[in-house]
Amino acid sequence: RIFRCLQYGWSIERGIEMFPDFDFCSKEFSKYGLELTEDAHKKLGIYCDFLIEYNNFVNLTAITDPVDILYKHFIDSISLIKAADTDLILEALLKGAEVSLLDVGCGAGFPGVPLAIACPDANVTLLDSLGKRMKWLEEVLPTLGVKAECVTARAEEAVATRRERYDFATSRAVARLSILLELTAPFVKVGGFVLAMKGT
């Protein structure tokens, strides 16, 4: 089903059928100090639809309710730009200026795809070793109008050609913090940041 939809193309309005409306989403974003444009809302909506549909064929996420996806995937991912104690990250990601970000072990695209939607000027790279997920992302992203590079490889292998290339590297729930830093830090430029999404 998903491939047929991709083959013939979905209009951007397709995404609002299951996803909460713009007013609801905008209010929820604002609770976390985040802004949501109508364009970003439509893209997140279609991304939600694709995610739920393709999850029937490949295990992408255990979270399949659109409202839960809003909170636990989209807001959680985009809130990364507010997580640090400095305005530098927020300003850099929101204003672009050739800022580069690597999402290590992106899975179904979190946090990298929502960040690419919220910050369209940023240069986002998605890295994961599972080919089926990356193939899905390569097909979905052009339909969303999202620019992001998809790389299928293990982090330990990819670093050989991507060492110190990125301003920011991030990852969500991949490993213990000590291991996560070993996987992500080599990708970051001198003066860059590793943004580790770990619970307390």
Disulfide bonds with the S-S distance in Angstrom:
none
